[in-house]
C-alpha cells in the first residue's frame, strides 16, 4: 500500500502576480520588436520596381517643451498595475531631449539611424542600429539624433511606480555640438 500525503507548502511563490504580469508584458513586447525588426511587411510600390517597408508609425509629436527639434512619440504598451512602459521615439536629424533622469533603469534599443547618448560627466556615446543601452537610475543624461541623421529608439522603462522621467534644463547647442 502506498500512502501519499499532501500538505500546504510554506515556501513563497517564485514570482508575485506583479512580477508575472511584468514578465508576460515584456516578453510580448520583445516578440513585437523581434517581428518588426525581422522587417515588417515588404510591399511592392505600384508605381515603380522598388519596395517599401512598413513598420510601426512615428506616432504623435512629442511635447516641444522637452525636446529641441522634431520628435515623435508612439506608445507601444504599458501596464499601470505592473508599472512598466515601452514606447518608440523617433528623432528628426539634430533633434534631442532635455537633460533628465529616471527613478529606475531605462533601456534603449536602437532601431535606426545614428544617435547620441550623453551622461553627465562622461563622453558622448554614438548609438547605432542594434545597440542596447541601459541607463542607471538617477543618471542625468540626454539622448537624440546626430546632426545629419534621423534616429529611432525603443524606450523600455521597466519600473514606473515612481514616475517615468524627471525633466531638467535644456541642453545648450554648445553642449550638443561638443558632447559636454
C-alpha beads as a LAMMPS data file, in Angstrom:
LAMMPS data file: protein, C-alpha beads

180 atoms
179 bonds

1 atom types
1 bond types

-500.0 500.0 xlo xhi
-500.0 500.0 ylo yhi
-500.0 500.0 zlo zhi

Masses

1 110.0

Atoms # bond

1 1 1 0.000 0.000 0.000
2 1 1 1.296 3.437 -0.957
3 1 1 0.371 6.401 1.132
4 1 1 0.752 9.881 -0.296
5 1 1 0.180 12.888 1.854
6 1 1 -0.232 16.395 0.597
7 1 1 0.469 19.356 2.747
8 1 1 0.480 23.018 2.074
9 1 1 3.918 24.329 1.210
10 1 1 5.294 27.055 3.405
11 1 1 7.500 28.328 0.572
12 1 1 6.659 31.626 -1.058
13 1 1 5.723 31.575 -4.749
14 1 1 8.650 32.118 -7.115
15 1 1 7.096 35.264 -8.582
16 1 1 4.474 37.689 -7.393
17 1 1 1.451 38.497 -9.551
18 1 1 3.032 41.852 -10.464
19 1 1 6.302 40.186 -11.477
20 1 1 4.446 37.673 -13.641
21 1 1 2.477 40.476 -15.333
22 1 1 5.729 42.339 -15.968
23 1 1 7.448 39.235 -17.401
24 1 1 4.493 38.418 -19.677
25 1 1 4.200 42.012 -20.862
26 1 1 7.885 42.441 -21.580
27 1 1 8.009 39.051 -23.343
28 1 1 5.083 40.120 -25.534
29 1 1 6.773 43.409 -26.410
30 1 1 10.056 41.624 -27.151
31 1 1 8.196 39.417 -29.617
32 1 1 6.698 42.502 -31.286
33 1 1 10.119 44.139 -31.546
34 1 1 11.597 40.949 -32.993
35 1 1 8.771 40.715 -35.515
36 1 1 9.076 44.351 -36.631
37 1 1 12.862 44.097 -36.812
38 1 1 12.637 40.988 -38.979
39 1 1 11.197 43.510 -41.243
40 1 1 7.687 44.493 -41.199
41 1 1 5.768 43.945 -44.382
42 1 1 7.549 44.419 -47.675
43 1 1 5.154 45.546 -50.383
44 1 1 5.901 46.450 -53.988
45 1 1 5.443 50.102 -54.853
46 1 1 2.722 50.179 -57.532
47 1 1 4.412 52.999 -59.480
48 1 1 7.943 51.590 -59.713
49 1 1 10.040 48.478 -59.264
50 1 1 11.097 49.469 -55.760
51 1 1 9.904 48.048 -52.470
52 1 1 8.914 49.981 -49.394
53 1 1 8.764 48.711 -45.853
54 1 1 6.003 49.460 -43.414
55 1 1 6.652 49.284 -39.711
56 1 1 5.393 50.998 -36.588
57 1 1 4.080 54.531 -37.176
58 1 1 6.031 57.579 -35.976
59 1 1 3.282 58.500 -33.556
60 1 1 2.377 61.967 -32.316
61 1 1 4.662 64.954 -31.951
62 1 1 6.387 64.858 -28.582
63 1 1 5.900 67.859 -26.256
64 1 1 8.019 70.730 -27.597
65 1 1 8.941 71.785 -24.064
66 1 1 11.006 68.594 -23.545
67 1 1 12.844 68.439 -26.884
68 1 1 14.853 70.530 -29.327
69 1 1 13.916 69.773 -32.935
70 1 1 11.225 67.445 -34.220
71 1 1 10.483 64.335 -32.163
72 1 1 7.624 61.827 -32.359
73 1 1 6.404 59.502 -29.623
74 1 1 4.485 56.269 -30.218
75 1 1 3.469 54.398 -27.034
76 1 1 3.706 50.647 -27.630
77 1 1 2.499 49.260 -24.321
78 1 1 2.253 49.968 -20.632
79 1 1 0.856 48.375 -17.532
80 1 1 -0.237 50.647 -14.709
81 1 1 -0.537 47.683 -12.318
82 1 1 2.892 46.209 -13.037
83 1 1 4.428 49.673 -13.512
84 1 1 6.252 49.430 -16.838
85 1 1 6.052 51.187 -20.204
86 1 1 7.535 50.846 -23.678
87 1 1 7.487 53.430 -26.471
88 1 1 9.036 54.170 -29.844
89 1 1 10.735 57.569 -30.044
90 1 1 11.686 58.989 -33.450
91 1 1 14.077 61.947 -33.582
92 1 1 14.458 64.072 -36.704
93 1 1 18.044 64.932 -37.703
94 1 1 19.664 67.046 -34.984
95 1 1 16.747 66.634 -32.525
96 1 1 17.437 65.809 -28.874
97 1 1 15.883 65.725 -25.421
98 1 1 16.419 67.955 -22.409
99 1 1 18.649 66.793 -19.595
100 1 1 16.651 64.352 -17.496
101 1 1 16.791 61.467 -15.027
102 1 1 14.704 58.365 -14.357
103 1 1 13.873 56.983 -10.933
104 1 1 14.553 53.465 -12.238
105 1 1 16.630 51.977 -15.048
106 1 1 15.842 52.846 -18.651
107 1 1 16.764 50.620 -21.595
108 1 1 17.241 52.000 -25.114
109 1 1 17.004 49.607 -28.070
110 1 1 18.287 51.369 -31.182
111 1 1 16.245 50.627 -34.303
112 1 1 17.503 53.040 -36.979
113 1 1 19.854 55.915 -37.673
114 1 1 22.684 57.383 -35.657
115 1 1 22.099 58.888 -32.247
116 1 1 23.835 60.268 -29.206
117 1 1 23.616 59.448 -25.523
118 1 1 25.305 61.849 -23.156
119 1 1 25.559 61.095 -19.438
120 1 1 26.718 63.979 -17.238
121 1 1 30.492 63.841 -16.720
122 1 1 31.092 61.175 -19.403
123 1 1 31.991 61.393 -23.091
124 1 1 29.153 61.280 -25.587
125 1 1 28.237 57.779 -26.840
126 1 1 27.389 57.278 -30.507
127 1 1 24.451 54.876 -30.872
128 1 1 23.653 52.800 -33.973
129 1 1 21.083 50.227 -35.049
130 1 1 21.253 47.117 -32.883
131 1 1 22.797 48.836 -29.857
132 1 1 21.138 48.248 -26.494
133 1 1 21.992 50.633 -23.663
134 1 1 20.931 50.596 -20.013
135 1 1 20.832 53.936 -18.205
136 1 1 21.084 53.583 -14.438
137 1 1 18.559 55.181 -12.045
138 1 1 19.218 58.834 -11.230
139 1 1 21.784 59.295 -14.028
140 1 1 21.483 62.786 -15.517
141 1 1 21.546 62.404 -19.303
142 1 1 20.101 63.362 -22.669
143 1 1 19.718 61.494 -25.953
144 1 1 18.843 62.317 -29.535
145 1 1 19.813 62.155 -33.196
146 1 1 23.137 63.038 -34.775
147 1 1 23.058 66.310 -36.763
148 1 1 22.767 64.651 -40.182
149 1 1 20.719 61.556 -39.279
150 1 1 17.302 60.657 -38.016
151 1 1 17.255 58.283 -35.064
152 1 1 14.724 55.731 -33.803
153 1 1 14.852 54.101 -30.387
154 1 1 12.571 51.822 -28.425
155 1 1 12.494 53.048 -24.839
156 1 1 11.821 50.449 -22.143
157 1 1 11.002 51.717 -18.673
158 1 1 10.770 48.514 -16.618
159 1 1 9.741 50.295 -13.401
160 1 1 7.458 53.347 -13.479
161 1 1 5.953 53.221 -9.989
162 1 1 7.731 56.472 -9.041
163 1 1 7.182 58.127 -12.426
164 1 1 8.922 57.777 -15.761
165 1 1 11.031 60.898 -16.184
166 1 1 12.232 63.974 -14.299
167 1 1 12.796 66.692 -16.916
168 1 1 15.544 69.222 -16.230
169 1 1 17.212 72.115 -18.067
170 1 1 17.588 72.354 -21.829
171 1 1 20.721 71.038 -23.469
172 1 1 22.522 74.015 -24.985
173 1 1 23.632 73.984 -28.615
174 1 1 27.237 74.063 -27.425
175 1 1 26.643 71.018 -25.173
176 1 1 25.048 69.163 -28.091
177 1 1 27.848 70.038 -30.511
178 1 1 30.722 69.399 -28.114
179 1 1 29.305 66.487 -26.159
180 1 1 29.973 68.244 -22.821

Bonds

1 1 1 2
2 1 2 3
3 1 3 4
4 1 4 5
5 1 5 6
6 1 6 7
7 1 7 8
8 1 8 9
9 1 9 10
10 1 10 11
11 1 11 12
12 1 12 13
13 1 13 14
14 1 14 15
15 1 15 16
16 1 16 17
17 1 17 18
18 1 18 19
19 1 19 20
20 1 20 21
21 1 21 22
22 1 22 23
23 1 23 24
24 1 24 25
25 1 25 26
26 1 26 27
27 1 27 28
28 1 28 29
29 1 29 30
30 1 30 31
31 1 31 32
32 1 32 33
33 1 33 34
34 1 34 35
35 1 35 36
36 1 36 37
37 1 37 38
38 1 38 39
39 1 39 40
40 1 40 41
41 1 41 42
42 1 42 43
43 1 43 44
44 1 44 45
45 1 45 46
46 1 46 47
47 1 47 48
48 1 48 49
49 1 49 50
50 1 50 51
51 1 51 52
52 1 52 53
53 1 53 54
54 1 54 55
55 1 55 56
56 1 56 57
57 1 57 58
58 1 58 59
59 1 59 60
60 1 60 61
61 1 61 62
62 1 62 63
63 1 63 64
64 1 64 65
65 1 65 66
66 1 66 67
67 1 67 68
68 1 68 69
69 1 69 70
70 1 70 71
71 1 71 72
72 1 72 73
73 1 73 74
74 1 74 75
75 1 75 76
76 1 76 77
77 1 77 78
78 1 78 79
79 1 79 80
80 1 80 81
81 1 81 82
82 1 82 83
83 1 83 84
84 1 84 85
85 1 85 86
86 1 86 87
87 1 87 88
88 1 88 89
89 1 89 90
90 1 90 91
91 1 91 92
92 1 92 93
93 1 93 94
94 1 94 95
95 1 95 96
96 1 96 97
97 1 97 98
98 1 98 99
99 1 99 100
100 1 100 101
101 1 101 102
102 1 102 103
103 1 103 104
104 1 104 105
105 1 105 106
106 1 106 107
107 1 107 108
108 1 108 109
109 1 109 110
110 1 110 111
111 1 111 112
112 1 112 113
113 1 113 114
114 1 114 115
115 1 115 116
116 1 116 117
117 1 117 118
118 1 118 119
119 1 119 120
120 1 120 121
121 1 121 122
122 1 122 123
123 1 123 124
124 1 124 125
125 1 125 126
126 1 126 127
127 1 127 128
128 1 128 129
129 1 129 130
130 1 130 131
131 1 131 132
132 1 132 133
133 1 133 134
134 1 134 135
135 1 135 136
136 1 136 137
137 1 137 138
138 1 138 139
139 1 139 140
140 1 140 141
141 1 141 142
142 1 142 143
143 1 143 144
144 1 144 145
145 1 145 146
146 1 146 147
147 1 147 148
148 1 148 149
149 1 149 150
150 1 150 151
151 1 151 152
152 1 152 153
153 1 153 154
154 1 154 155
155 1 155 156
156 1 156 157
157 1 157 158
158 1 158 159
159 1 159 160
160 1 160 161
161 1 161 162
162 1 162 163
163 1 163 164
164 1 164 165
165 1 165 166
166 1 166 167
167 1 167 168
168 1 168 169
169 1 169 170
170 1 170 171
171 1 171 172
172 1 172 173
173 1 173 174
174 1 174 175
175 1 175 176
176 1 176 177
177 1 177 178
178 1 178 179
179 1 179 180
